[in-house]
Amino acid sequence: MTHGAWRGPRLTGSAWPNSTSGVLAAAGPWDDDSGAPLIFRLDEPGARAGIDADPYYTAPGVRIVAIRAWTPVVGA
């Protein structure tokens, strides 16, 4: 899974066009509303390709802070 953190407008169900397909595993704002983690069921190249293809991530106020691989230990 890949974790992409962003700062910008509040995440909505339409933030990732394939959210209903299971590509977006989890997302939601930090408690302080400073951004949100997004967890994708994709490898890093797949996550980058999806982000590059989705106009949401190039919208004003949206900024990708990091894309990193994540290895879940519990709850995978």
C-alpha distance (Angstrom), angle and dihedral (degrees) to the residues before:
residue distance angle dihedral
M1 . . .
T2 3.76 . .
H3 3.78 125.8 .
G4 3.78 118.5 -149.7
A5 3.76 118.2 -175.7
W6 3.77 120.2 -160.4
R7 3.77 140.5 179.9
G8 3.75 119.0 -146.5
P9 3.78 142.8 69.3
R10 3.77 117.4 4.4
L11 3.80 112.8 -80.7
T12 3.80 115.1 -106.5
G13 3.77 132.8 -173.8
S14 3.79 89.5 -95.8
A15 3.80 95.0 56.4
W16 3.81 91.2 101.6
P17 3.83 115.7 33.6
N18 3.81 91.9 -146.3
S19 3.81 95.9 48.4
T20 3.80 90.7 120.0
S21 3.82 91.3 54.2
G22 3.80 93.1 64.9
V23 3.82 95.4 -108.7
L24 3.81 90.0 118.5
A25 3.80 103.7 57.4
A26 3.81 99.0 -179.2
A27 3.79 140.3 -12.4
G28 3.75 140.0 165.3
P29 3.79 142.6 137.6
W30 3.79 124.9 -79.8
D31 3.81 112.0 -107.7
D32 3.81 90.5 -106.2
D33 3.83 90.9 50.8
S34 3.82 90.9 -123.8
G35 3.80 92.5 131.8
A36 3.78 139.0 -54.6
P37 3.78 140.6 -103.7
L38 3.79 116.5 -124.0
I39 3.82 119.0 -162.1
F40 3.81 115.9 -158.2
R41 3.80 128.8 -168.9
L42 3.80 90.2 -134.1
D43 3.76 137.6 93.1
E44 3.80 117.2 -106.6
P45 3.83 95.9 -92.4
G46 3.81 89.8 49.2
A47 3.79 92.2 49.5
R48 3.81 91.6 48.2
A49 3.81 91.6 49.1
G50 3.81 91.7 49.7
I51 3.79 92.7 47.4
D52 3.81 91.5 47.4
A53 3.82 90.7 51.0
D54 3.82 96.0 48.0
P55 3.83 116.3 82.5
Y56 3.83 90.5 -154.2
Y57 3.79 90.1 75.4
T58 3.81 92.9 54.1
A59 3.81 93.9 47.3
P60 3.80 117.9 118.7
G61 3.79 110.6 -84.7
V62 3.81 95.8 23.2
R63 3.79 115.9 111.8
I64 3.80 128.0 173.0
V65 3.79 106.6 -137.2
A66 3.81 100.1 -178.9
I67 3.79 143.1 -12.8
R68 3.79 113.5 -155.9
A69 3.78 138.0 161.7
W70 3.79 114.0 -109.2
T71 3.79 127.5 -161.2
P72 3.81 110.5 -157.3
V73 3.78 116.2 -147.3
V74 3.81 98.7 -175.9
G75 3.80 128.9 28.0
A76 3.77 98.3 20.7
